[in-house]
Amino acid sequence: MTVPGESGGAVGQIREPAAEPLPYAEVTDGEYAARVAQAFTARQFGPAVLLSGDCPRCQHPIVCPIVGEIYRRDAPETSSDPGYRTLLCSCAADHPARPDGLTGCGAYWTLSMEVES
């Protein structure tokens, strides 16, 4: 996935959420990242990039903030950032069997991110 420097992103297919709520399950699939890379939009938001679209598993809307730097006083001076980010569904929909205190359907995936200037 290439993340634009200012605004924009990909336009994807609109999918309807499943008729019956999917039960919570911590799962991934090779297709999740491909779907997200095609369908999510990206926009700059201060020091972060906000990725938004429908979860590739449950199809509910989600927003995933990606922060490229660590903001703390004792941060290391140099770091190598390979650009990989693991994202997870954070939808507000009800998913049976979801542990207390968590959000989403349990789906997760990894993207390689590049920032265009």
Secondary structure by P-SEA (a helix, b strand, c coil): ccccccbbbbbbbbbcccccccccccccccaaaaaaaccbbbbbcccbbbbbcccccccccbbbbbbccccccccccbbbbccbbbbbbbccccccccccccccccccccccccccc
